[in-house]
Amino acid sequence: MPHHKSAKKALRQSEKRRLRNRAFKSRVKTEIKKFLNYLNAHDLEKAEAQLRIVQSLLHKGVSKGIFHWKKAANKISKLFKKFESAKNKATTH
């Protein structure tokens, strides 16, 4: 346990941030799962709308310092790649 006043405050702040970051990351994961479920159900309109939501959340996470910008960019890129692949499959069939 911290002994100094400033260390006690730092501990309180870091715990608060940890919980906030955890909740945000959990929300992002949930939204990504929703997107993937729409893709698997071949509902491309809903998938595209959900992809925009995920993209927005990832950008917000970067601005809040929860995600590194490269991690967010990689995730967005992979999700768009999956979406484009599903869209191309749908148009060829």
C-alpha positions in Angstrom: 0.0 0.0 0.0 1.2 3.5 -0.7 2.4 5.6 2.2 2.5 9.1 0.6 -0.5 11.2 -0.1 0.4 11.6 -3.8 0.9 7.9 -4.2 -2.5 7.2 -2.6 -4.1 9.6 -5.1 -2.2 8.0 -8.0 -3.5 4.6 -6.9 -7.1 5.9 -6.9 -6.7 7.5 -10.3 -5.0 4.5 -11.9 -7.8 2.2 -10.6 -10.5 4.5 -11.9 -8.7 4.6 -15.3 -8.2 0.8 -15.4 -12.0 0.3 -14.9 -12.9 2.9 -17.5 -10.5 1.4 -20.0 -11.7 -2.1 -19.3 -15.3 -1.2 -19.9 -14.5 0.6 -23.1 -12.4 -2.3 -24.4 -15.2 -4.7 -23.6 -17.7 -2.5 -25.5 -15.4 -2.4 -28.5 -15.1 -6.2 -28.5 -18.9 -6.6 -28.2 -19.5 -4.3 -31.2 -16.9 -6.2 -33.2 -18.7 -9.5 -32.4 -22.0 -7.9 -33.5 -20.3 -6.9 -36.8 -19.0 -10.4 -37.3 -22.4 -11.9 -36.6 -24.0 -9.7 -39.2 -21.3 -10.8 -41.7 -21.9 -14.4 -41.0 -25.7 -13.9 -41.4 -24.9 -12.3 -44.8 -26.7 -9.1 -43.7 -24.4 -6.7 -45.5 -26.4 -3.5 -44.8 -26.4 -4.0 -41.1 -22.8 -5.2 -41.2 -21.7 -2.0 -42.9 -23.5 0.2 -40.4 -22.0 -1.8 -37.5 -18.5 -1.5 -39.1 -18.9 2.3 -39.0 -19.8 2.1 -35.3 -16.8 0.0 -34.6 -14.5 2.3 -36.6 -15.8 5.3 -34.7 -15.3 3.5 -31.3 -11.7 2.5 -32.2 -10.9 6.1 -33.2 -12.4 7.4 -29.9 -10.3 4.8 -28.1 -7.1 6.2 -29.7 -8.0 9.7 -28.8 -8.6 8.7 -25.2 -5.3 6.9 -25.1 -6.9 3.4 -24.6 -5.6 2.0 -27.9 -2.3 2.6 -29.8 -3.2 4.2 -33.1 -1.5 1.4 -35.1 -3.5 -1.2 -33.2 -6.7 0.6 -34.1 -5.6 1.0 -37.7 -4.8 -2.7 -38.0 -8.1 -3.7 -36.5 -10.1 -1.4 -38.8 -8.1 -2.6 -41.8 -8.8 -6.3 -41.0 -12.5 -5.7 -40.4 -12.8 -3.7 -43.7 -11.0 -6.5 -45.5 -13.5 -9.1 -44.1 -16.4 -6.9 -45.1 -15.1 -6.4 -48.7 -14.4 -10.1 -49.0 -18.0 -10.9 -47.9 -19.3 -8.2 -50.3 -17.4 -9.6 -53.2 -18.7 -13.2 -52.4 -22.2 -11.9 -52.3 -22.0 -10.2 -55.7 -20.4 -13.2 -57.5 -23.1 -15.6 -56.3 
